[in-house]
Amino acid sequence: MSRKFEILIVGGGVAGLALATRLGNTMGRQGKARITLIDKSFSHVWKPMLHCFAAGTAQNENDRISFMAQARRHHFEFWPGEVISLDREKKETVLGPLYGADGSLVLEGRTVKYDALILSIGSCANDFGTPGVSEHCLFIDNLVEANGFNEKFRMELLRSYAGDGALDIAIVGGGATGTQLAAELHKALELAGLHSFSQTPPVLNITLLEAGPRILPAFPEEVSQAARQELERIGVRVLTSAMVSGADSHGFTLKDGSHIPATLRVWAAGVKAPEVTKGFGDLSLSRSGQILVKPTLQSVDDPAIFAMGDCSYIADDPLPPTAQVARQQAHHLARQLPAWLYDKREISPCVFNNKGAIVALGNYNGWGTLPGGTVFGGGVFKGLSARLGHLALYRQHQVELYGVSRGLISCFSDWVSSLVNPSIRLH
């Protein structure tokens, strides 16, 4: 009987969970490999929806996918934990201790061996060492942080209702996350007004700060201009070429010396890999801490270590840190790894197929871009079609992980939930 290979996937985001599911359905089901997924959390959420969870306009209890349930259905194993270092010679990773909510020790630190190690630990915002940001700003890089922001947002709204005052929020970063969050917060206030305390909703002053010349720099200029106009129409103050030089408990200081007051301060600018990559066996990293990989997604230092998604960086052909890139890379490795392990075949380069991008500003507007330049082969679409397209991407993600039947049932249950429950998180 041939040896069962050990495939270790670290990170259960878009790429990690898709790869674990696909390999589990093939190599895991056939008993050819032991596939293990490691993640700090017990459940998966689609990262492009974090701004909705932060605003409270999406009920994340309905949008989580349990790693344990997914593992049971798709023939892989799941263990909670965080890889803090790895030994490339012994081909084993070191997991840190796991503690409960009360601080008690649940699991001691332990080691997990691998034949193939796939790192898919995502990314986080980059404060670029700006003074005061880590102490005085909120981040929404994961579900815990998004829920933490939502708790503070709801409490500040309550305080504003009681004091009949305005709530000032400043968001740094005019990319998709910051731009969509600004719109979603306004949508949240409108929905909260339907469940208010018999008073007029408080004034919500949102300022969006972007260091570059325009918001949504990854989109065509016409989309950036249209999105800015839409945000300003609903009352968001948009400041471009606004370089933040510091943050404090009262707001942000700009490079020109001006000060933007804000009760809640959100940092959604820049992209870097989690700090833990610095402990990954002296692997070569980019300036942002991302793991340098070849077009095959193998580390430039070790062919048995792969990296995909936001935590990886192809020096010769950098790709944007998007869910689309992560998903395609996961599908590529799912096809390539079996032959690489069993037949010692070389991994083929992963070729990214750009299918465009979509940004949705709550229920107000949306835009999508397609590659190419003709009416049907490419260009820009907007409005309801773009917003529905944004929703369709999420449903596609659910169907891919759940399967068609369970995916459709999930869509139906979400619809029923929307009829029964409030359209905004109230507690």
DOVEX-533420 format. One line per field, with one value per residue (C-alpha): residue in three letters; y, x, z. Coordinates in steps of 0.1 Angstrom, whole numbers, always signed. Layout:
! DOVEX-533420
rest [ALA / ...] $
v [Y / ...] $
u [X / ...] $
w [Z / ...] $
END
This chain:
! DOVEX-533420
rest [MET / SER / ARG / LYS / PHE / GLU / ILE / LEU / ILE / VAL / GLY / GLY / GLY / VAL / ALA / GLY / LEU / ALA / LEU / ALA / THR / ARG / LEU / GLY / ASN / THR / MET / GLY / ARG / GLN / GLY / LYS / ALA / ARG / ILE / THR / LEU / ILE / ASP / LYS / SER / PHE / SER / HIS / VAL / TRP / LYS / PRO / MET / LEU / HIS / CYS / PHE / ALA / ALA / GLY / THR / ALA / GLN / ASN / GLU / ASN / ASP / ARG / ILE / SER / PHE / MET / ALA / GLN / ALA / ARG / ARG / HIS / HIS / PHE / GLU / PHE / TRP / PRO / GLY / GLU / VAL / ILE / SER / LEU / ASP / ARG / GLU / LYS / LYS / GLU / THR / VAL / LEU / GLY / PRO / LEU / TYR / GLY / ALA / ASP / GLY / SER / LEU / VAL / LEU / GLU / GLY / ARG / THR / VAL / LYS / TYR / ASP / ALA / LEU / ILE / LEU / SER / ILE / GLY / SER / CYS / ALA / ASN / ASP / PHE / GLY / THR / PRO / GLY / VAL / SER / GLU / HIS / CYS / LEU / PHE / ILE / ASP / ASN / LEU / VAL / GLU / ALA / ASN / GLY / PHE / ASN / GLU / LYS / PHE / ARG / MET / GLU / LEU / LEU / ARG / SER / TYR / ALA / GLY / ASP / GLY / ALA / LEU / ASP / ILE / ALA / ILE / VAL / GLY / GLY / GLY / ALA / THR / GLY / THR / GLN / LEU / ALA / ALA / GLU / LEU / HIS / LYS / ALA / LEU / GLU / LEU / ALA / GLY / LEU / HIS / SER / PHE / SER / GLN / THR / PRO / PRO / VAL / LEU / ASN / ILE / THR / LEU / LEU / GLU / ALA / GLY / PRO / ARG / ILE / LEU / PRO / ALA / PHE / PRO / GLU / GLU / VAL / SER / GLN / ALA / ALA / ARG / GLN / GLU / LEU / GLU / ARG / ILE / GLY / VAL / ARG / VAL / LEU / THR / SER / ALA / MET / VAL / SER / GLY / ALA / ASP / SER / HIS / GLY / PHE / THR / LEU / LYS / ASP / GLY / SER / HIS / ILE / PRO / ALA / THR / LEU / ARG / VAL / TRP / ALA / ALA / GLY / VAL / LYS / ALA / PRO / GLU / VAL / THR / LYS / GLY / PHE / GLY / ASP / LEU / SER / LEU / SER / ARG / SER / GLY / GLN / ILE / LEU / VAL / LYS / PRO / THR / LEU / GLN / SER / VAL / ASP / ASP / PRO / ALA / ILE / PHE / ALA / MET / GLY / ASP / CYS / SER / TYR / ILE / ALA / ASP / ASP / PRO / LEU / PRO / PRO / THR / ALA / GLN / VAL / ALA / ARG / GLN / GLN / ALA / HIS / HIS / LEU / ALA / ARG / GLN / LEU / PRO / ALA / TRP / LEU / TYR / ASP / LYS / ARG / GLU / ILE / SER / PRO / CYS / VAL / PHE / ASN / ASN / LYS / GLY / ALA / ILE / VAL / ALA / LEU / GLY / ASN / TYR / ASN / GLY / TRP / GLY / THR / LEU / PRO / GLY / GLY / THR / VAL / PHE / GLY / GLY / GLY / VAL / PHE / LYS / GLY / LEU / SER / ALA / ARG / LEU / GLY / HIS / LEU / ALA / LEU / TYR / ARG / GLN / HIS / GLN / VAL / GLU / LEU / TYR / GLY / VAL / SER / ARG / GLY / LEU / ILE / SER / CYS / PHE / SER / ASP / TRP / VAL / SER / SER / LEU / VAL / ASN / PRO / SER / ILE / ARG / LEU / HIS] $
v [+0 / +34 / +59 / +84 / +119 / +147 / +179 / +208 / +239 / +269 / +295 / +289 / +319 / +319 / +300 / +278 / +264 / +260 / +240 / +218 / +211 / +202 / +180 / +164 / +155 / +138 / +126 / +126 / +106 / +81 / +77 / +89 / +118 / +132 / +168 / +190 / +226 / +249 / +282 / +304 / +306 / +279 / +292 / +308 / +340 / +355 / +384 / +407 / +409 / +421 / +457 / +445 / +427 / +458 / +479 / +453 / +451 / +414 / +387 / +369 / +341 / +330 / +336 / +315 / +281 / +258 / +244 / +212 / +206 / +213 / +190 / +161 / +164 / +168 / +143 / +165 / +173 / +206 / +218 / +252 / +270 / +293 / +282 / +302 / +287 / +259 / +236 / +231 / +204 / +182 / +193 / +201 / +232 / +244 / +254 / +278 / +269 / +274 / +293 / +295 / +328 / +328 / +325 / +289 / +266 / +243 / +227 / +227 / +238 / +210 / +200 / +189 / +173 / +178 / +166 / +197 / +229 / +255 / +289 / +309 / +332 / +362 / +398 / +428 / +465 / +482 / +513 / +520 / +528 / +559 / +572 / +564 / +541 / +509 / +525 / +546 / +529 / +501 / +475 / +452 / +426 / +396 / +387 / +394 / +429 / +435 / +424 / +446 / +476 / +469 / +468 / +502 / +516 / +505 / +518 / +552 / +554 / +547 / +575 / +598 / +590 / +597 / +629 / +642 / +647 / +638 / +607 / +614 / +585 / +588 / +560 / +559 / +541 / +547 / +512 / +488 / +481 / +517 / +530 / +502 / +506 / +543 / +535 / +506 / +527 / +551 / +522 / +510 / +543 / +543 / +508 / +516 / +544 / +518 / +504 / +537 / +550 / +571 / +599 / +613 / +594 / +613 / +629 / +606 / +624 / +601 / +613 / +590 / +598 / +586 / +594 / +590 / +613 / +593 / +566 / +530 / +533 / +497 / +507 / +529 / +566 / +569 / +545 / +564 / +596 / +581 / +564 / +597 / +615 / +588 / +589 / +627 / +625 / +604 / +627 / +612 / +637 / +624 / +638 / +627 / +634 / +634 / +618 / +609 / +617 / +606 / +594 / +601 / +595 / +625 / +618 / +620 / +646 / +651 / +659 / +695 / +700 / +699 / +676 / +654 / +648 / +613 / +594 / +561 / +559 / +530 / +521 / +503 / +513 / +493 / +456 / +435 / +399 / +390 / +394 / +356 / +351 / +364 / +332 / +308 / +292 / +322 / +322 / +351 / +379 / +410 / +444 / +439 / +405 / +384 / +351 / +353 / +326 / +314 / +314 / +278 / +292 / +274 / +294 / +306 / +289 / +256 / +236 / +218 / +251 / +269 / +302 / +316 / +345 / +377 / +363 / +354 / +376 / +368 / +392 / +389 / +393 / +408 / +401 / +422 / +409 / +399 / +369 / +363 / +357 / +336 / +314 / +308 / +299 / +274 / +257 / +256 / +238 / +214 / +202 / +202 / +188 / +151 / +146 / +165 / +143 / +109 / +112 / +138 / +160 / +196 / +222 / +242 / +280 / +295 / +318 / +344 / +350 / +384 / +383 / +419 / +434 / +447 / +472 / +479 / +509 / +494 / +497 / +530 / +520 / +497 / +493 / +464 / +462 / +435 / +429 / +439 / +469 / +461 / +463 / +426 / +416 / +442 / +476 / +490 / +482 / +498 / +501 / +471 / +447 / +455 / +451 / +418 / +407 / +414 / +392 / +365 / +362 / +355 / +329 / +313 / +310 / +293 / +269 / +260 / +251 / +236 / +219 / +229 / +215 / +228 / +261 / +267 / +257 / +283 / +310 / +301 / +301 / +335 / +348 / +334 / +349 / +383 / +381 / +371 / +390 / +427 / +438 / +452 / +438 / +454 / +436] $
u [+0 / +14 / +22 / -5 / +9 / +4 / -10 / -12 / -31 / -27 / -55 / -92 / -99 / -113 / -82 / -75 / -110 / -116 / -84 / -91 / -126 / -114 / -85 / -107 / -133 / -106 / -74 / -91 / -121 / -99 / -76 / -46 / -37 / -44 / -55 / -54 / -66 / -53 / -70 / -72 / -110 / -136 / -156 / -151 / -166 / -162 / -137 / -153 / -184 / -165 / -176 / -212 / -205 / -188 / -218 / -243 / -261 / -253 / -261 / -228 / -243 / -260 / -229 / -204 / -192 / -181 / -147 / -155 / -188 / -171 / -142 / -166 / -186 / -155 / -130 / -104 / -94 / -96 / -76 / -78 / -46 / -19 / +14 / +41 / +71 / +82 / +112 / +119 / +145 / +122 / +91 / +71 / +52 / +49 / +15 / +12 / -8 / -46 / -64 / -101 / -120 / -113 / -76 / -73 / -51 / -70 / -42 / -5 / +18 / +23 / +39 / +23 / +43 / +38 / +48 / +33 / +26 / +3 / +2 / -30 / -31 / -45 / -35 / -42 / -42 / -8 / -4 / +31 / +43 / +20 / +22 / -9 / -27 / -22 / -33 / -62 / -77 / -100 / -94 / -118 / -94 / -112 / -146 / -135 / -124 / -155 / -178 / -157 / -162 / -199 / -202 / -186 / -206 / -239 / -229 / -219 / -252 / -270 / -250 / -259 / -296 / -296 / -275 / -291 / -256 / -237 / -215 / -182 / -165 / -133 / -121 / -85 / -83 / -102 / -100 / -129 / -131 / -131 / -154 / -179 / -178 / -186 / -217 / -227 / -226 / -250 / -273 / -270 / -282 / -312 / -321 / -316 / -341 / -368 / -361 / -352 / -362 / -391 / -366 / -350 / -319 / -287 / -264 / -237 / -207 / -184 / -151 / -132 / -95 / -74 / -37 / -39 / -55 / -87 / -107 / -110 / -76 / -79 / -110 / -111 / -112 / -148 / -158 / -138 / -155 / -189 / -184 / -171 / -202 / -225 / -208 / -210 / -246 / -255 / -234 / -199 / -171 / -144 / -109 / -82 / -45 / -50 / -19 / -24 / +6 / -8 / -38 / -49 / -80 / -98 / -91 / -65 / -38 / -30 / +4 / -8 / -14 / -52 / -71 / -101 / -122 / -136 / -151 / -145 / -114 / -110 / -78 / -85 / -54 / -25 / -20 / +6 / +10 / +5 / +36 / +37 / +53 / +86 / +88 / +83 / +117 / +135 / +114 / +121 / +95 / +85 / +87 / +51 / +59 / +43 / +60 / +79 / +68 / +74 / +46 / +41 / +31 / +61 / +83 / +115 / +133 / +116 / +96 / +76 / +61 / +34 / +17 / -14 / -38 / -29 / +1 / +19 / +39 / +51 / +80 / +79 / +41 / +25 / -12 / -38 / -49 / -84 / -107 / -107 / -69 / -70 / -98 / -80 / -48 / -66 / -82 / -48 / -31 / -61 / -54 / -16 / -8 / -19 / +5 / +33 / +30 / +25 / +42 / +68 / +56 / +66 / +39 / +27 / +27 / -6 / -20 / -44 / -75 / -88 / -126 / -131 / -141 / -172 / -178 / -212 / -221 / -248 / -282 / -272 / -252 / -226 / -201 / -185 / -156 / -150 / -117 / -117 / -132 / -164 / -200 / -205 / -168 / -158 / -163 / -182 / -217 / -234 / -265 / -287 / -269 / -236 / -251 / -267 / -234 / -217 / -243 / -239 / -202 / -210 / -236 / -211 / -187 / -214 / -223 / -187 / -181 / -215 / -224 / -253 / -281 / -269 / -258 / -293 / -308 / -285 / -297 / -333 / -327 / -311 / -341 / -364 / -342 / -345 / -383 / -383 / -353 / -345 / -324 / -297 / -279 / -295 / -277] $
w [+0 / -10 / +17 / +25 / +19 / +44 / +29 / +54 / +45 / +68 / +66 / +59 / +38 / +3 / -11 / +18 / +23 / -14 / -17 / +13 / +0 / -35 / -23 / +3 / -24 / -44 / -26 / +9 / -2 / -20 / +10 / -10 / +13 / +47 / +42 / +73 / +75 / +103 / +112 / +142 / +139 / +140 / +110 / +76 / +63 / +28 / +34 / +8 / +31 / +62 / +57 / +58 / +91 / +105 / +96 / +108 / +75 / +72 / +98 / +100 / +120 / +88 / +66 / +86 / +73 / +101 / +94 / +114 / +95 / +62 / +70 / +79 / +47 / +25 / +39 / +54 / +90 / +108 / +138 / +154 / +160 / +146 / +130 / +147 / +131 / +108 / +104 / +67 / +72 / +93 / +73 / +103 / +116 / +152 / +164 / +193 / +224 / +222 / +249 / +258 / +261 / +298 / +293 / +303 / +283 / +260 / +239 / +244 / +216 / +191 / +158 / +126 / +98 / +61 / +27 / +11 / +30 / +16 / +33 / +27 / +57 / +40 / +46 / +69 / +66 / +65 / +88 / +74 / +109 / +111 / +147 / +168 / +143 / +162 / +195 / +184 / +152 / +145 / +118 / +100 / +86 / +101 / +116 / +152 / +142 / +121 / +150 / +174 / +152 / +149 / +187 / +191 / +162 / +178 / +212 / +197 / +178 / +210 / +228 / +199 / +201 / +238 / +235 / +203 / +189 / +157 / +153 / +135 / +117 / +97 / +74 / +60 / +27 / -5 / -19 / -21 / +16 / +28 / +1 / +6 / +44 / +41 / +21 / +42 / +74 / +59 / +49 / +85 / +99 / +75 / +86 / +123 / +119 / +112 / +147 / +165 / +199 / +185 / +177 / +146 / +138 / +147 / +121 / +108 / +96 / +76 / +62 / +37 / +35 / +5 / +1 / -37 / -62 / -64 / -47 / -61 / -79 / -91 / -112 / -143 / -136 / -147 / -120 / -94 / -103 / -103 / -69 / -54 / -67 / -52 / -18 / -17 / -27 / +4 / +26 / +28 / +28 / +4 / +7 / -18 / -18 / +20 / +36 / +72 / +94 / +128 / +148 / +183 / +204 / +188 / +151 / +123 / +116 / +79 / +64 / +58 / +95 / +94 / +118 / +110 / +142 / +146 / +174 / +155 / +135 / +109 / +91 / +59 / +38 / +25 / +24 / +42 / +53 / +89 / +111 / +116 / +81 / +96 / +116 / +87 / +84 / +69 / +37 / +14 / +19 / +0 / +16 / +28 / +44 / +17 / +8 / -24 / -48 / -83 / -109 / -98 / -64 / -48 / -25 / -41 / -13 / -8 / -35 / -8 / +5 / -15 / -8 / -24 / -20 / -3 / +16 / -16 / -40 / -75 / -80 / -118 / -121 / -90 / -87 / -69 / -34 / -44 / -38 / -75 / -76 / -44 / -58 / -91 / -74 / -51 / -82 / -99 / -69 / -65 / -101 / -98 / -64 / -69 / -98 / -81 / -50 / -66 / -100 / -92 / -120 / -122 / -111 / -141 / -137 / -125 / -152 / -138 / -159 / -151 / -151 / -140 / -107 / -90 / -62 / -46 / -25 / -4 / -20 / -36 / -66 / -80 / -108 / -125 / -150 / -175 / -194 / -230 / -246 / -265 / -253 / -247 / -244 / -219 / -205 / -175 / -162 / -132 / -111 / -102 / -125 / -107 / -73 / -83 / -98 / -64 / -47 / -73 / -66 / -29 / -39 / -63 / -34 / -12 / -40 / -46 / -9 / -1 / -34 / -56 / -34 / -1 / -17 / -30 / +4 / +20 / -4 / +5 / +42 / +39 / +21 / +48 / +75 / +59 / +61 / +98 / +113 / +113 / +83 / +106 / +136 / +167 / +195] $
END
